[in-house]
Amino acid sequence: MNIGNQITARTVTVTSGDAGRASRKVSVELSGRPDPRWQSCFHFVVQGRDGFYMEGRPFFDQSNVECVVPAGQVDAFRRELPEVLALTNTLARAQANKDADRR
């Protein structure tokens, strides 16, 4: 990831989860392809976030991320996603700058 790029959500698609479970599969098409640093920052931001519930860890596939969200939390997920992505971008950029300063 170029540290000048900001990754945003292009589309968010919600489908039914596993039968018998009150959850939904959420697929987010991102505006860029996140590198491992960005993905780690995303995990870090999500772990410390109240009201942004996911079951398990998200799965990254090129410029898509998929996760499972409790059915009652889908609207909250959609509302919180832009801020989560913005915080992830900021943290990833700060980490990249910190690493560049060490060289």
FENHU-V696886 format. One record per residue. SS is DSSP state (hx for helix, st for strand, lp for the rest). PHI is phi as a letter, one per 30 degrees, with the letter a starting at -180 (none if undefined). OMEGA is omega in degrees with one decimal (NA if undefined). Layout:
BEGIN
ss-><SS & SS>
phi-><PHI & PHI>
omega-><OMEGA & OMEGA>
END
This chain:
BEGIN
ss-><lp & lp & lp & lp & lp & lp & lp & lp & st & st & st & st & st & st & st & st & lp & lp & lp & lp & lp & lp & st & st & st & st & st & st & st & st & lp & lp & lp & lp & lp & hx & hx & hx & hx & hx & hx & hx & hx & hx & hx & hx & hx & lp & lp & lp & lp & lp & lp & lp & st & st & st & st & st & st & st & lp & lp & st & st & st & st & st & st & st & hx & hx & hx & hx & hx & hx & hx & hx & hx & hx & hx & hx & hx & hx & hx & hx & hx & hx & hx & hx & hx & hx & hx & hx & hx & hx & hx & hx & hx & hx & hx & hx & lp>
phi-><none & d & d & d & d & c & c & b & c & d & b & b & c & c & b & d & d & d & e & i & c & d & b & b & d & c & c & c & d & c & d & b & c & d & d & e & d & d & d & d & d & e & e & d & d & d & d & c & c & d & i & b & c & b & c & i & c & d & c & c & b & h & c & b & b & b & a & c & b & e & e & d & c & d & d & d & e & d & d & d & e & e & d & d & d & d & d & d & e & d & d & d & d & d & d & d & d & d & d & d & d & d & d>
omega-><172.3 & -173.8 & 176.9 & -177.5 & 174.5 & 178.6 & 178.0 & 177.1 & 175.2 & 179.0 & 174.3 & -179.3 & 179.7 & 177.0 & 179.0 & 175.9 & 178.8 & 178.0 & 178.8 & 179.7 & 179.2 & -179.7 & 179.7 & 174.4 & -179.4 & 177.8 & -178.7 & 173.4 & -178.2 & -178.8 & 179.2 & 179.9 & -175.8 & 176.7 & -178.5 & 178.2 & -179.2 & 179.5 & 177.5 & 177.9 & 177.0 & 178.6 & -179.3 & -179.4 & -178.0 & -179.1 & -177.2 & -172.3 & 172.4 & 177.1 & 177.8 & -169.8 & 173.2 & 174.9 & -178.3 & -177.9 & 176.6 & 179.5 & 178.9 & 176.3 & -176.3 & -177.9 & 176.8 & 171.9 & 179.6 & 178.0 & 177.2 & -176.4 & 174.5 & -174.7 & -178.7 & -176.7 & -175.7 & 179.7 & 177.5 & 177.7 & -180.0 & -179.4 & -174.4 & -173.9 & -179.5 & 179.5 & 177.4 & 178.9 & 178.7 & 177.9 & 177.6 & 177.6 & -179.0 & -179.7 & 179.5 & 178.1 & 178.7 & 178.2 & 178.8 & 178.2 & 178.7 & 178.6 & 179.5 & 179.2 & -179.2 & -176.1 & NA>
END
